[in-house]
Amino acid sequence: MKTLQPKDIDDDLRCYYESTGELPTEWEQVTFFDEVTDLAVVSVDGIYGAVNRDGEAVIPLIYHCAMLFSEGLLAVKKNDKWGYVDKNHNIVIPFEYENLRTYGSAIGAEFLFNGSFRGTVGYFRNGETIARKNGNMGFINTKNEIVFPFLYKEINSATDDYLCVSHDKLKYGLVNFKNEIILPFVYDRLSITDNDDYVCFGEKSDEIIANYDRENRQLLDFQDDKLLKFGIVNLKGEIIVPA
């Protein structure tokens, strides 16, 4: 089992040296340990794994990307697909899932990292997470069982009861986990609020993106170069707050 030193890991996972001018000697100075597994995610030369508090690579540094631990599992990327391993490096969920979203520049351009698109997958919540497979999104659990089928191009947000979904990323609707339609696919954007009784909807306006400088554009949402304005609708489709 390979043993690493805190000073060996990549700069993008630590800032101790940059702030103190001293090389780190303790792991707590450069990363943090998961409460469930007592392991910490690290990378060396852009290759990821996880170490224990002695610096031993319990999960070997062989992966192109890794998230943080979630409910005892670590999402790691191999050959451009995501899977999940446990603290003993057993594969719990096979490498068959695609990125949920891809990091990009300020103008939205995707870029490569270690030969594959750099992106993120979901964290587990109550044993379930969103995943993407063959271009569609669904829900799986920690046993890799399908909780909600891979039917939609996008699941914008979800609660324990409802999902905001889209077939084409243009029009959105609200469904439950039985895929029964609660709100029709007529909204330009849709996301669940903290209250299950209300949903935030987006409506495309006549204002065009050219009217806003670059700094402001990053704080706004657009579709087809038109500004989206937002309001609140209830589960009956009644507008509570206009866009």
MIKOL-198804 format. One record per residue (C-alpha): residue number from 1; residue in one letter; x, y, z. Coordinates in pm, whole numbers, plus 50000, padded with zeros to 5 digits. Layout:
BEGIN
   num   residuo      xx      yy      zz
   NUM         a       X       Y       Z
...
END
This chain:
BEGIN
   num   residuo      xx      yy      zz
     1         m   50000   50000   50000
     2         k   50156   50326   49886
     3         t   50223   50586   50155
     4         l   50198   50956   50073
     5         q   50307   51271   50250
     6         p   50087   51583   50280
     7         k   50340   51783   50077
     8         d   50302   51539   49785
     9         i   49939   51605   49699
    10         d   49816   51844   49432
    11         d   49786   52216   49494
    12         d   49418   52218   49396
    13         l   49333   52020   49711
    14         r   49534   52229   49956
    15         c   49612   52592   50037
    16         y   49832   52552   50348
    17         y   50158   52630   50170
    18         e   50010   52923   49982
    19         s   49887   53083   50304
    20         t   50184   53005   50533
    21         g   50483   52956   50304
    22         e   50559   52630   50489
    23         l   50532   52274   50362
    24         p   50244   52087   50531
    25         t   50331   51804   50769
    26         e   49982   51703   50890
    27         w   49702   51573   50670
    28         e   49452   51800   50841
    29         q   49648   52093   50699
    30         v   49572   51998   50337
    31         t   49248   51796   50328
    32         f   48972   51671   50559
    33         f   48856   51327   50662
    34         d   48511   51181   50611
    35         e   48333   51114   50942
    36         v   48194   50776   50831
    37         t   48500   50620   50667
    38         d   48780   50825   50830
    39         l   48939   50853   50483
    40         a   49031   51167   50287
    41         v   49019   51222   49911
    42         v   49352   51332   49760
    43         s   49514   51358   49419
    44         v   49872   51348   49294
    45         d   49946   51476   48943
    46         g   49571   51485   48880
    47         i   49508   51119   48968
    48         y   49269   51056   49258
    49         g   49229   50815   49549
    50         a   49183   50828   49928
    51         v   49422   50798   50223
    52         n   49392   50717   50591
    53         r   49542   50934   50864
    54         d   49879   50762   50820
    55         g   49889   50864   50454
    56         e   49834   50509   50328
    57         a   49646   50501   49997
    58         v   49357   50276   50103
    59         i   49180   50360   49778
    60         p   49470   50365   49530
    61         l   49538   50671   49319
    62         i   49419   50533   48986
    63         y   49110   50744   48908
    64         h   49067   51039   48673
    65         c   48838   51221   48913
    66         a   48669   51173   49251
    67         m   48401   51346   49456
    68         l   48380   51352   49836
    69         f   48251   51055   50035
    70         s   47874   51028   50058
    71         e   47702   50785   50296
    72         g   48018   50575   50310
    73         l   48070   50558   49933
    74         l   48311   50743   49706
    75         a   48220   50840   49350
    76         v   48520   50787   49123
    77         k   48567   50816   48746
    78         k   48736   50553   48530
    79         n   48746   50545   48148
    80         d   48510   50842   48134
    81         k   48238   50667   48341
    82         w   48146   50709   48708
    83         g   48099   50439   48971
    84         y   48112   50413   49351
    85         v   48356   50226   49577
    86         d   48347   50166   49951
    87         k   48617   50236   50210
    88         n   48784   49901   50136
    89         h   48798   49977   49762
    90         n   48525   49729   49676
    91         i   48324   49835   49372
    92         v   47969   49886   49500
    93         i   47823   50054   49192
    94         p   47988   49968   48857
    95         f   48139   50222   48621
    96         e   47840   50275   48394
    97         y   47719   50628   48467
    98         e   47790   50953   48287
    99         n   47849   51304   48416
   100         l   47552   51497   48545
   101         r   47711   51826   48457
   102         t   48041   51932   48306
   103         y   48262   52208   48436
   104         g   48318   52484   48184
   105         s   48456   52830   48136
   106         a   48264   53153   48188
   107         i   48116   53119   47838
   108         g   48008   52761   47898
   109         a   48278   52574   47704
   110         e   48348   52221   47822
   111         f   48708   52112   47874
   112         l   48899   51788   47915
   113         f   49081   51668   48226
   114         n   49308   51363   48212
   115         g   49162   51272   47876
   116         s   48797   51275   47983
   117         f   48532   51538   48036
   118         r   48552   51671   48387
   119         g   48217   51671   48559
   120         t   48023   51583   48868
   121         v   47787   51312   48985
   122         g   47535   51326   49265
   123         y   47575   51275   49638
   124         f   47349   51026   49812
   125         r   47058   51153   50019
   126         n   46874   50893   50224
   127         g   47046   50624   50019
   128         e   46946   50764   49678
   129         t   47110   50984   49414
   130         i   47052   51117   49064
   131         a   47252   50945   48789
   132         r   47283   50971   48410
   133         k   47299   50667   48182
   134         n   47289   50658   47801
   135         g   47206   51027   47796
   136         n   46904   51008   48028
   137         m   46873   51078   48399
   138         g   46717   50870   48674
   139         f   46757   50777   49042
   140         i   46956   50488   49186
   141         n   47019   50374   49542
   142         t   47337   50256   49715
   143         k   47267   49899   49592
   144         n   47256   50022   49230
   145         e   46883   49954   49216
   146         i   46676   50187   48996
   147         v   46451   50405   49212
   148         f   46325   50619   48921
   149         p   46376   50502   48559
   150         f   46607   50672   48310
   151         l   46335   50848   48111
   152         y   46429   51215   48092
   153         k   46713   51419   47945
   154         e   46720   51626   48262
   155         i   46606   51609   48621
   156         n   46646   51967   48731
   157         s   46568   51912   49101
   158         a   46388   51665   49323
   159         t   46246   51608   49670
   160         d   46128   51288   49837
   161         d   45799   51318   49647
   162         y   45846   51513   49324
   163         l   46090   51565   49036
   164         c   46126   51855   48791
   165         v   46198   51688   48458
   166         s   46238   51760   48088
   167         h   46240   51549   47771
   168         d   46435   51807   47571
   169         k   46580   52059   47821
   170         l   46342   52316   47669
   171         k   46011   52256   47844
   172         y   45981   52125   48199
   173         g   45711   51955   48401
   174         l   45663   51809   48748
   175         v   45613   51435   48809
   176         n   45605   51207   49112
   177         f   45818   50895   49157
   178         k   45548   50690   48981
   179         n   45604   50922   48680
   180         e   45253   51063   48712
   181         i   45234   51417   48575
   182         i   45160   51677   48844
   183         l   45237   51988   48637
   184         p   45237   51978   48253
   185         f   45547   52026   48035
   186         v   45484   52393   47958
   187         y   45747   52572   48168
   188         d   46075   52712   48037
   189         r   46241   52621   48368
   190         l   46120   52450   48683
   191         s   46274   52380   49024
   192         i   46139   52259   49357
   193         t   46130   52498   49652
   194         d   46186   52410   50017
   195         n   45808   52373   50044
   196         d   45667   52077   49848
   197         d   45343   52268   49789
   198         y   45510   52526   49564
   199         v   45739   52517   49262
   200         c   45960   52789   49114
   201         f   45899   52832   48740
   202         g   46089   53022   48472
   203         e   45932   53210   48184
   204         k   46122   53332   47880
   205         s   46096   53709   47838
   206         d   46159   53938   47539
   207         e   46482   54072   47691
   208         i   46791   53951   47506
   209         i   47129   53856   47647
   210         a   47308   54133   47454
   211         n   47154   54387   47693
   212         y   47363   54254   47984
   213         d   47736   54273   48041
   214         r   47938   53958   48105
   215         e   47950   54002   48484
   216         n   47573   54030   48511
   217         r   47514   53739   48274
   218         q   47678   53500   48518
   219         l   47412   53590   48776
   220         l   47117   53549   48540
   221         d   46953   53264   48351
   222         f   46888   53263   47977
   223         q   46729   53040   47716
   224         d   46765   53097   47340
   225         d   46949   53421   47424
   226         k   46638   53547   47608
   227         l   46628   53635   47977
   228         l   46433   53399   48202
   229         k   46217   53555   48471
   230         f   46093   53350   48765
   231         g   45781   53311   48974
   232         i   45600   53064   49201
   233         v   45326   52818   49108
   234         n   45136   52570   49327
   235         l   45072   52203   49250
   236         k   44742   52289   49082
   237         g   44922   52506   48830
   238         e   44792   52829   48985
   239         i   45037   53119   48971
   240         i   45111   53248   49320
   241         v   45389   53491   49224
   242         p   45408   53601   48858
   243         a   45735   53564   48668
END
